[in-house]
Amino acid sequence: MRHPDHLVPSTRPNAKSPYATSAEEQAARQTDAEALARVLLTRLPRRLERFARLPDPRRVASCRHPVDGPHRRATV
């Protein structure tokens, strides 16, 4: 058994993460999320405008749904 005097505390950072602390990683993730949100918000209005121009493929007049006619189920 090893003596406590010979134990060296582990001070190495996680080898799979480039960040030294979790606070540093959280700050980097927050910055990346804010940048992505800015990009998405600048592109969203144009995308919505383009989607609005797409024709609606549904033919509502030719479809009968169970809730529209006399075949409606009674709820208990």
ZADO-1210 file (C-alpha; in nm, 4 decimals, padded with zeros to 6 digits):
<atoms>
<atom x="00.0000" y="00.0000" z="00.0000" code="MET" pos="1"/>
<atom x="00.1212" y="00.3454" z="-00.0847" code="ARG" pos="2"/>
<atom x="00.1700" y="00.6083" z="00.1780" code="HIS" pos="3"/>
<atom x="-00.0283" y="00.9364" z="00.1569" code="PRO" pos="4"/>
<atom x="00.3030" y="01.1244" z="00.1349" code="ASP" pos="5"/>
<atom x="00.3717" y="00.9688" z="-00.2054" code="HIS" pos="6"/>
<atom x="00.0372" y="01.0577" z="-00.3613" code="LEU" pos="7"/>
<atom x="00.0488" y="01.3366" z="-00.6159" code="VAL" pos="8"/>
<atom x="-00.2786" y="01.5209" z="-00.6773" code="PRO" pos="9"/>
<atom x="-00.3967" y="01.5011" z="-01.0358" code="SER" pos="10"/>
<atom x="-00.3957" y="01.8497" z="-01.1834" code="THR" pos="11"/>
<atom x="-00.4072" y="01.7565" z="-01.5506" code="ARG" pos="12"/>
<atom x="-00.7098" y="01.8757" z="-01.7448" code="PRO" pos="13"/>
<atom x="-00.9402" y="01.6339" z="-01.9189" code="ASN" pos="14"/>
<atom x="-00.7578" y="01.5040" z="-02.2250" code="ALA" pos="15"/>
<atom x="-01.0757" y="01.5055" z="-02.4352" code="LYS" pos="16"/>
<atom x="-01.1639" y="01.8678" z="-02.3713" code="SER" pos="17"/>
<atom x="-00.9598" y="02.1672" z="-02.4842" code="PRO" pos="18"/>
<atom x="-01.0916" y="02.3685" z="-02.1868" code="TYR" pos="19"/>
<atom x="-00.9198" y="02.3767" z="-01.8502" code="ALA" pos="20"/>
<atom x="-01.2337" y="02.4367" z="-01.6427" code="THR" pos="21"/>
<atom x="-01.6035" y="02.3747" z="-01.6791" code="SER" pos="22"/>
<atom x="-01.6697" y="02.7498" z="-01.6487" code="ALA" pos="23"/>
<atom x="-01.4428" y="02.8107" z="-01.9461" code="GLU" pos="24"/>
<atom x="-01.6288" y="02.5464" z="-02.1472" code="GLU" pos="25"/>
<atom x="-01.9671" y="02.6911" z="-02.0491" code="GLN" pos="26"/>
<atom x="-01.8589" y="03.0399" z="-02.1581" code="ALA" pos="27"/>
<atom x="-01.7427" y="02.9068" z="-02.4954" code="ALA" pos="28"/>
<atom x="-02.0678" y="02.7169" z="-02.5465" code="ARG" pos="29"/>
<atom x="-02.2693" y="03.0257" z="-02.4555" code="GLN" pos="30"/>
<atom x="-02.0755" y="03.2362" z="-02.7066" code="THR" pos="31"/>
<atom x="-02.1282" y="02.9762" z="-02.9797" code="ASP" pos="32"/>
<atom x="-02.5009" y="02.9507" z="-02.9034" code="ALA" pos="33"/>
<atom x="-02.5418" y="03.3295" z="-02.9179" code="GLU" pos="34"/>
<atom x="-02.3601" y="03.3452" z="-03.2529" code="ALA" pos="35"/>
<atom x="-02.5800" y="03.0686" z="-03.3942" code="LEU" pos="36"/>
<atom x="-02.8955" y="03.2434" z="-03.2692" code="ALA" pos="37"/>
<atom x="-02.7894" y="03.5671" z="-03.4393" code="ARG" pos="38"/>
<atom x="-02.7341" y="03.3870" z="-03.7695" code="VAL" pos="39"/>
<atom x="-03.0667" y="03.2050" z="-03.7495" code="LEU" pos="40"/>
<atom x="-03.2574" y="03.5217" z="-03.6613" code="LEU" pos="41"/>
<atom x="-03.1103" y="03.7082" z="-03.9571" code="THR" pos="42"/>
<atom x="-03.2056" y="03.4287" z="-04.1985" code="ARG" pos="43"/>
<atom x="-03.5476" y="03.3457" z="-04.0540" code="LEU" pos="44"/>
<atom x="-03.7577" y="03.6253" z="-04.2145" code="PRO" pos="45"/>
<atom x="-03.6361" y="03.5435" z="-04.5656" code="ARG" pos="46"/>
<atom x="-03.6947" y="03.1711" z="-04.5156" code="ARG" pos="47"/>
<atom x="-04.0470" y="03.2309" z="-04.3854" code="LEU" pos="48"/>
<atom x="-04.1181" y="03.4514" z="-04.6864" code="GLU" pos="49"/>
<atom x="-04.0001" y="03.1775" z="-04.9228" code="ARG" pos="50"/>
<atom x="-04.2031" y="02.9103" z="-04.7437" code="PHE" pos="51"/>
<atom x="-04.5120" y="03.1285" z="-04.7668" code="ALA" pos="52"/>
<atom x="-04.4792" y="03.1300" z="-05.1465" code="ARG" pos="53"/>
<atom x="-04.4944" y="02.7490" z="-05.1675" code="LEU" pos="54"/>
<atom x="-04.8328" y="02.6200" z="-05.2826" code="PRO" pos="55"/>
<atom x="-05.0366" y="02.4212" z="-05.0320" code="ASP" pos="56"/>
<atom x="-05.0566" y="02.0602" z="-05.1594" code="PRO" pos="57"/>
<atom x="-05.3598" y="01.9725" z="-04.9477" code="ARG" pos="58"/>
<atom x="-05.7020" y="01.9474" z="-05.1071" code="ARG" pos="59"/>
<atom x="-05.9247" y="02.0162" z="-04.8108" code="VAL" pos="60"/>
<atom x="-06.2501" y="02.0030" z="-05.0097" code="ALA" pos="61"/>
<atom x="-06.1890" y="01.6458" z="-05.1279" code="SER" pos="62"/>
<atom x="-06.0872" y="01.5014" z="-04.7903" code="CYS" pos="63"/>
<atom x="-06.3389" y="01.3845" z="-04.5338" code="ARG" pos="64"/>
<atom x="-06.2183" y="01.3536" z="-04.1819" code="HIS" pos="65"/>
<atom x="-06.3931" y="01.1504" z="-03.9107" code="PRO" pos="66"/>
<atom x="-06.4497" y="01.4614" z="-03.6993" code="VAL" pos="67"/>
<atom x="-06.6333" y="01.6395" z="-03.9854" code="ASP" pos="68"/>
<atom x="-06.9254" y="01.4058" z="-04.0465" code="GLY" pos="69"/>
<atom x="-07.1848" y="01.1896" z="-03.8744" code="PRO" pos="70"/>
<atom x="-06.9248" y="00.9209" z="-03.8041" code="HIS" pos="71"/>
<atom x="-06.7971" y="01.1103" z="-03.5055" code="ARG" pos="72"/>
<atom x="-06.7314" y="00.8934" z="-03.2010" code="ARG" pos="73"/>
<atom x="-06.9015" y="00.9792" z="-02.8793" code="ALA" pos="74"/>
<atom x="-06.6578" y="01.0653" z="-02.6052" code="THR" pos="75"/>
<atom x="-06.7222" y="00.9096" z="-02.2703" code="VAL" pos="76"/>
</atoms>
